[in-house]
Amino acid sequence: MSESLNFWENYYSNHQIPTDESFFARFVMPFLNEGDTLFEIGCGNGRDSVFFAKQGMKVTAFDQCEKEVGFLNDEFSDLKDLLFKAGDFTDLGEQGKVKNVYSRFSLHSVALEKEINTLDWASSSIEENGLFFIEVRSIFDELCGEGTEVAKNAYVTDHYRRFLEIEPFTNRLEEAGFNILYKLQSKGLAPYKTEDPVVIRIIAQKV
Ligand SMILES: C[S@@+](CC[C@H](N)C(=O)[O-])C[C@H]1O[C@@H](n2cnc3c(N)ncnc32)[C@H](O)[C@@H]1O
């Protein structure tokens, strides 16, 4: 088991119940239409996927944590347009086409080359004009620099985080075949307990 998988499996073994949807999910909602298909990558305890499914989206949500995925499929078996699947989102292969892909706090969990694989996968999975919604930690997050440095802007504390620079990241999205419709780097977007990290929000459209 990889260290990241081990960390998140342990994390969810104590925090299984989905809580409220994130502020980012609420921000994204007006860009979705009822009946839209959506993949979430790195869905964690499923809170945002459950929210989107309850709002009428057809959702498939991926996470590496098999036990949590099994738990969520049992817990939400009544939601017919919601399916949780176990898998490494950097190596999902052909999963069909969707209107939207949603990634909150998951792309900073993987190394740069894995991120690039994921952007390419999202580009081939999203229908023309469909949207890719991303929220990630920025290099201006106060946590950037804490722990052991393992690569550029990547540090391990109790788990791995790679903090993103907005311009190179949007360039990589463009190289993968997206137009950037919206980008914002700020505090105040993802407060959690005493933390208020600087995060990057992107809406990218498949060309
Ligand atoms: C910080 S949590 C975010 C969870 C959720 N998106 C949220 O905002 O509450 C990161 C999640 O990404 C998952 N993850 C990290 N790397 C992954 C990978 N390569 N494949 C699948 N899931 C991964 C972890 O298991 C974890 O559930």
The ligand as an SDF file (V2000), in Angstrom:
LIG
                    3D

 27 29  0  0  0  0  0  0  0  0999 V2000
   -7.7980   16.1580    0.6150 C   0  0  0  0  0  0  0  0  0  0  0  0
   -8.8100   14.7700    0.1730 S   0  0  0  0  0  0  0  0  0  0  0  0
  -10.1060   15.6170   -0.6770 C   0  0  0  0  0  0  0  0  0  0  0  0
  -11.4050   14.8660   -0.6430 C   0  0  0  0  0  0  0  0  0  0  0  0
  -12.5990   15.5900   -1.2520 C   0  0  0  0  0  0  0  0  0  0  0  0
  -12.3920   15.9220   -2.6470 N   0  0  0  0  0  0  0  0  0  0  0  0
  -12.9390   16.8270   -0.4640 C   0  0  0  0  0  0  0  0  0  0  0  0
  -12.7290   17.9440   -0.9670 O   0  0  0  0  0  0  0  0  0  0  0  0
  -13.4380   16.7070    0.6710 O   0  0  0  0  0  0  0  0  0  0  0  0
   -7.8800   14.0190   -1.1660 C   0  0  0  0  0  0  0  0  0  0  0  0
   -8.5100   12.7380   -1.6590 C   0  0  0  0  0  0  0  0  0  0  0  0
   -7.8490   12.3460   -2.8750 O   0  0  0  0  0  0  0  0  0  0  0  0
   -7.6510   10.9430   -2.8330 C   0  0  0  0  0  0  0  0  0  0  0  0
   -6.5150   10.6250   -3.7060 N   0  0  0  0  0  0  0  0  0  0  0  0
   -5.2520   11.1110   -3.6170 C   0  0  0  0  0  0  0  0  0  0  0  0
   -4.4930   10.6110   -4.6060 N   0  0  0  0  0  0  0  0  0  0  0  0
   -5.3020    9.7910   -5.3350 C   0  0  0  0  0  0  0  0  0  0  0  0
   -5.1080    9.0000   -6.4880 C   0  0  0  0  0  0  0  0  0  0  0  0
   -3.9340    8.9650   -7.1150 N   0  0  0  0  0  0  0  0  0  0  0  0
   -6.1530    8.2920   -6.9590 N   0  0  0  0  0  0  0  0  0  0  0  0
   -7.3610    8.3230   -6.3320 C   0  0  0  0  0  0  0  0  0  0  0  0
   -7.6050    9.0510   -5.2300 N   0  0  0  0  0  0  0  0  0  0  0  0
   -6.5850    9.7860   -4.7480 C   0  0  0  0  0  0  0  0  0  0  0  0
   -7.4130   10.6000   -1.3840 C   0  0  0  0  0  0  0  0  0  0  0  0
   -7.6720    9.2430   -1.1270 O   0  0  0  0  0  0  0  0  0  0  0  0
   -8.3650   11.5620   -0.6990 C   0  0  0  0  0  0  0  0  0  0  0  0
   -9.6220   10.9710   -0.5230 O   0  0  0  0  0  0  0  0  0  0  0  0
  1  2  1  0
  2  3  1  0
  2 10  1  0
  3  4  1  0
  4  5  1  0
  5  6  1  0
  5  7  1  0
  7  8  2  0
  7  9  1  0
 10 11  1  0
 11 12  1  0
 11 26  1  0
 12 13  1  0
 13 14  1  0
 13 24  1  0
 14 15  1  0
 14 23  1  0
 15 16  2  0
 16 17  1  0
 17 18  1  0
 17 23  2  0
 18 19  1  0
 18 20  2  0
 20 21  1  0
 21 22  2  0
 22 23  1  0
 24 25  1  0
 24 26  1  0
 26 27  1  0
M  CHG  2   2   1   9  -1
M  END
$$$$
